[in-house]
């Protein structure tokens, strides 16, 4: 197993971190498999059995099976929330080329062995020096968020289980290029018997924690079967239009121009007293896309950002603290993804044309799917600067400065109107008797 980093700590500190930190045991993983813990990747060698010294909290494991010819299967990934000193055990399935959680009774001997240090020579130390970076990308992903969003029953996320990219409706050239490139891996998997779900129309699935059965009512009738052992995430449905019985068209138009009402309805309906879990979903979907190459993750990340940047009253009055956290999360995501480093376990060397191994954030953002919305959002805060919360204003300026430095975006607050012919997220105008209102 080759490690991409070195951990330099004394023996006493190493024992402390081993005892207090968590462990992830990955048993019987074939050599040459690429495995990533959070955003640090390994090539599996003959002694590999997992990672030790993980800080308690949320972590993500991504992996790619390798064939004898040197080809790689599409990325599979799962999230796990670890308690102090917990030993979490998964085992490799040769038939499915996936990692599955070991049942509690079978895992117990391995957990006891790990606590006796039986596996100590087979476990790589977690890169503690990079943990703060990881935490900035996952701080809102709680155990509840993982339980609500992860596929059942295995938790394995893979593009091979997702909707046909044609139904995700890429709207910009860079998105189409990205979808085509990721589709190549999916097509290769299908040709070897790992066949994807095909979904008609819907790009998201939703279930509550108490009722999480995969909805297959929208599946096309075909002979294709989903790859066993992976599934689609249960992302929250985000309606594009607020409909309130009894409202006239003028009221509906005003309500949809400012999406704060829609946000409030979503938070009340799906998140109750935990509005921060929507930010957890923002982070979950971003990492599922960035590390796990999930197209549905990208679609959900984009939808959440469009919803929040379309709010006016929320950041100014009703959800100030929520929007401060949102802008901080978004800044951390953009800061991470606008630097040249690989995102996939197998992408050990970035290329000049695709610094992440696939054409990702630079090209996607440069296509302006967010640029005009950012401009509108920043302009609103600029106009209300005298009354905007100081922390919110500072957080927005950090994002604005990052976009200017990394992408060269200059925001002209005199001209921020959306082109309704080009932008699918232009404000909704309700019509009555052929008259726009």
Order of alpha helices (4+ residues) and beta strands (2+ residues): beta-alpha-beta-beta-beta-beta-beta-beta-beta-beta-alpha-beta-alpha-alpha-beta-alpha-alpha-alpha-alpha-alpha-alpha-alpha-alpha-alpha-beta-beta
